[in-house]
């Protein structure tokens, strides 16, 4: 009887260890497929950027260890399906040699998404790729009560849909008009989508509350009469999964990079402090109070 009980205990322990191993694999980017002992490997792709060498390494790993194809996720990620359980260590090592790191799943900061930004896109107001890399360096993989997503978009065109993220960053400009350079040509007023600019014979009027910091006046002016200082428009509490909610802008546009990170630190600290295990950032804010988060943000990043 005792032997049978010991055997049962041993089997239960083996089962628990197997489940624990699967959980650890998922944390490291290996997601179980419906096919037994097959995994889809999520890779770390920051801001949607991969070098040609990394692409070659991914293609080689897919051919050697998968079924020869990769999946591009909705968040600019790359996944290699059909990785076998016995090949997990080998595929990680070979990818690492090619400069490719595995991603993460579970309750932690996920891979940062970004559009091409001002380095490439004419509409971009900020360097999205550089910022995404810095966000990733600071926060990627940090353990939290639930997953947490950053998204960086270069301008008000909002290609990356910043407000769908737990913390969204959108590029914009703080603008200033230089009267001496202005010819009152009306180009800026035509470019302004919020109708914040009125051009009269001898002066220009800017309706401040209507201005959304898009910077189209700066980019369109042929005489340089509009000056623009790049800044970050932050939104908090977005989610686009089982629950759909738009992130909210709780701070004025931030022009200092360090102030942005102070706000991000405060948001993550709030999440750790107030969220229940398994609770999304947005749910924790709604339950605790938006005023509590706003006070934390203002205290951490005074403007």
C-alpha positions in Angstrom: 0.0 0.0 0.0 2.8 2.4 1.0 4.7 1.6 -2.2 1.6 2.3 -4.3 1.1 5.6 -2.5 4.8 6.5 -3.0 4.4 5.7 -6.7 1.3 7.9 -6.9 3.1 10.7 -5.1 6.0 10.3 -7.5 3.7 10.5 -10.6 2.0 13.6 -9.2 5.4 15.2 -8.5 6.5 14.5 -12.1 3.3 16.0 -13.4 3.8 19.1 -11.4 7.4 19.4 -12.5 6.3 19.0 -16.1 3.7 21.8 -15.7 6.3 24.0 -14.1 8.7 23.4 -16.9 6.1 24.3 -19.5 5.4 27.5 -17.5 9.1 28.4 -17.5 9.3 27.7 -21.3 6.4 30.0 -21.9 8.0 32.7 -19.8 11.0 32.4 -22.2 9.0 32.7 -25.3 8.2 29.0 -26.1 4.4 28.7 -26.5 2.8 25.2 -26.6 1.0 24.3 -29.8 -1.9 22.0 -30.2 0.5 19.5 -31.7 2.1 17.5 -28.9 5.7 18.5 -28.0 5.7 21.3 -30.5 6.3 24.9 -29.6 5.9 28.3 -31.4 9.0 30.3 -30.4 8.4 34.0 -30.0 11.4 36.2 -30.8 12.5 39.6 -29.4 11.9 42.2 -32.1 12.3 45.8 -30.8 10.4 48.5 -32.7 9.8 46.2 -35.6 13.5 46.3 -36.7 15.6 43.3 -37.7 18.9 43.3 -39.5 19.5 41.3 -42.6 21.8 39.0 -40.6 19.1 38.4 -38.0 16.6 37.6 -40.8 19.0 35.0 -42.2 19.5 33.4 -38.8 15.7 33.2 -38.2 15.2 31.7 -41.7 17.9 29.1 -41.0 16.4 28.2 -37.6 12.9 27.8 -39.2 14.2 25.5 -41.9 16.4 23.4 -39.5 14.1 23.2 -36.4 10.6 24.2 -37.6 8.6 23.6 -40.7 10.2 26.3 -42.8 7.9 29.2 -42.2 7.6 32.0 -39.7 4.6 33.9 -38.4 4.5 37.7 -38.2 2.4 38.7 -35.2 0.1 41.7 -34.8 2.7 43.4 -32.6 5.6 43.3 -35.0 6.9 40.1 -33.6 8.3 37.0 -35.3 7.4 33.5 -34.2 8.9 30.2 -35.4 6.3 27.4 -35.1 6.9 23.7 -34.8 10.0 23.7 -32.7 10.4 20.3 -31.0 10.8 20.0 -27.3 14.2 18.3 -27.7 15.5 21.1 -29.9 14.7 24.0 -27.6 18.3 24.5 -26.3 19.8 24.1 -29.7 17.6 26.6 -31.5 18.1 29.2 -28.7 21.9 28.8 -29.1 21.9 29.0 -32.9 19.6 32.1 -32.9 21.8 33.8 -30.3 24.8 33.3 -32.6 22.9 35.2 -35.2 22.1 38.0 -32.9 18.5 36.9 -32.2 17.1 36.7 -28.7 14.0 34.9 -27.6 11.0 37.0 -26.5 8.8 36.7 -23.4 5.2 35.8 -22.5 3.3 35.9 -19.3 3.0 38.7 -16.7 5.9 40.9 -17.7 6.8 43.8 -20.0 6.5 42.6 -23.6 8.4 43.6 -26.7 8.1 47.3 -27.6 6.4 48.2 -30.9 7.3 51.3 -33.0 6.7 52.8 -36.4 9.7 54.1 -38.4 9.5 57.6 -37.0 11.4 60.8 -37.9 14.5 58.9 -39.1 12.6 57.7 -42.2 9.0 59.0 -42.3 8.4 62.6 -43.4 5.5 62.8 -40.9 7.5 61.6 -37.9 8.1 64.0 -35.1 10.3 61.8 -32.9 13.0 59.1 -33.2 10.8 56.1 -32.5 13.4 53.4 -33.1 15.9 54.9 -30.7 13.2 55.5 -28.0 11.8 51.9 -28.4 15.3 50.5 -27.9 15.8 52.6 -24.8 12.4 51.5 -23.4 13.2 47.9 -24.1 16.6 48.3 -22.4 15.0 49.7 -19.3 11.9 47.6 -19.0 11.8 44.5 -21.2 11.0 41.3 -19.3 10.2 43.1 -16.0 7.8 40.9 -14.0 4.5 42.5 -13.2 1.0 41.4 -12.1 0.0 41.0 -15.8 1.5 41.7 -19.2 2.4 45.3 -20.0 2.7 46.7 -23.5 4.5 49.8 -24.7 3.8 51.2 -28.2 5.6 54.1 -29.8 4.2 56.1 -32.8 5.9 59.0 -34.5 3.1 61.4 -35.0 -0.6 62.1 -34.9 -1.2 59.8 -37.8 -0.9 57.1 -35.1 0.2 54.2 -37.3 1.0 52.2 -34.1 -2.3 53.1 -32.4 -0.6 54.3 -29.2 -3.8 54.3 -27.2 -4.2 50.5 -27.6 -1.2 50.0 -25.3 -0.8 50.0 -21.6 1.5 53.0 -22.1 1.5 54.6 -25.5 4.0 57.2 -26.7 3.0 59.5 -29.6 5.3 62.0 -31.2 4.3 65.7 -31.4 5.6 69.2 -31.5 5.4 72.2 -29.1 5.0 75.0 -31.6 6.0 78.6 -31.8 5.2 81.2 -34.4 8.0 83.6 -35.7 6.2 86.7 -37.0 9.3 88.1 -38.7 9.5 85.0 -41.0 5.8 84.8 -41.8 4.4 86.0 -45.2 0.8 85.2 -44.2 0.6 82.8 -47.1 -2.1 80.7 -45.3 -0.3 77.3 -46.0 -0.2 76.5 -42.3 -3.9 77.1 -41.8 -4.7 74.8 -44.8 -2.5 72.1 -43.3 -4.0 72.3 -39.8 -6.5 69.5 -39.5 -8.0 70.9 -36.2 -8.5 74.4 -37.6 -6.5 75.9 -34.8 -4.8 78.5 -37.0 -6.5 81.6 -38.5 -4.4 83.9 -40.8 -5.5 87.5 -41.0 -4.0 90.4 -43.1 -1.4 91.4 -40.5 -1.4 88.7 -37.9 -2.0 85.1 -37.1 -4.2 83.7 -34.4 -3.7 80.3 -32.8 -6.5 78.7 -30.9 -4.4 76.8 -28.2 -7.1 74.4 -27.0 -7.7 73.2 -30.6 -4.0 72.6 -31.2 -3.2 68.9 -30.9 0.6 69.3 -31.3 0.6 67.4 -34.6 3.3 69.7 -36.1 1.8 69.9 -39.6 2.2 73.7 -39.4 5.9 73.3 -38.8 6.4 70.8 -41.6 4.2 72.7 -44.2 5.5 76.2 -43.7 7.8 77.1 -46.7 9.4 80.0 -44.9 10.2 78.4 -41.5 7.8 80.7 -39.6 6.7 77.9 -37.4 9.3 76.4 -35.0 8.7 73.0 -33.4 10.2 71.3 -30.4 9.8 67.5 -30.5 7.8 66.0 -27.6 6.0 62.9 -26.3 2.3 62.6 -25.9 1.6 59.9 -23.4 -1.5 57.7 -22.9 -2.2 55.3 -20.2 -4.4 52.3 -19.7 -5.1 51.2 -23.2 -6.0 47.6 -24.0 -7.2 45.7 -27.1 -7.8 42.2 -26.0 -10.8 40.6 -24.3 -11.5 44.1 -23.1 -11.2 47.1 -25.4 -10.4 50.4 -23.9 -8.7 53.5 -25.2 -5.7 54.9 -23.2 -6.1 58.4 -21.7 -3.7 61.3 -21.9 -3.1 62.4 -18.3 -0.2 64.7 -18.8 0.6 67.6 -21.1 3.1 66.9 -23.9 6.5 66.0 -22.4 9.6 67.3 -24.2 12.3 65.9 -21.9 13.3 62.3 -22.4 14.0 61.8 -18.7 10.6 63.1 -17.8 9.1 60.5 -20.1 10.9 57.7 -18.2 10.0 59.1 -14.8 6.3 58.9 -15.9 6.9 55.3 -17.1 8.5 54.4 -13.8 5.6 55.8 -12.0 3.1 53.9 -14.1 4.8 50.6 -13.6 5.2 51.3 -9.8 1.5 52.0 -9.7 0.8 48.8 -11.4 3.0 46.8 -9.1 1.5 48.4 -6.0 -2.2 48.4 -6.8 -2.9 45.6 -9.2 -4.1 42.2 -8.1 -2.3 39.1 -9.6 -3.7 38.6 -13.1 -5.2 42.0 -13.3 -4.5 44.3 -16.3 -3.2 47.8 -15.8 -6.4 49.4 -17.1 -8.6 47.3 -14.7 -6.3 48.3 -11.8 -6.6 52.0 -12.7 -10.4 51.8 -12.9 -10.6 50.0 -9.6 -8.1 52.2 -7.7 -9.0 55.5 -9.4 -7.6 57.6 -12.3 -7.0 60.4 -9.9 -4.6 58.2 -7.9 -2.6 57.4 -11.0 -2.6 61.0 -12.2 -1.3 62.3 -8.9 1.5 59.6 -9.0 2.4 60.7 -12.5 2.4 64.4 -11.7 4.5 63.8 -8.6 7.1 61.7 -10.5 7.4 63.9 -13.6 6.7 67.5 -12.6 6.1 69.9 -15.5 
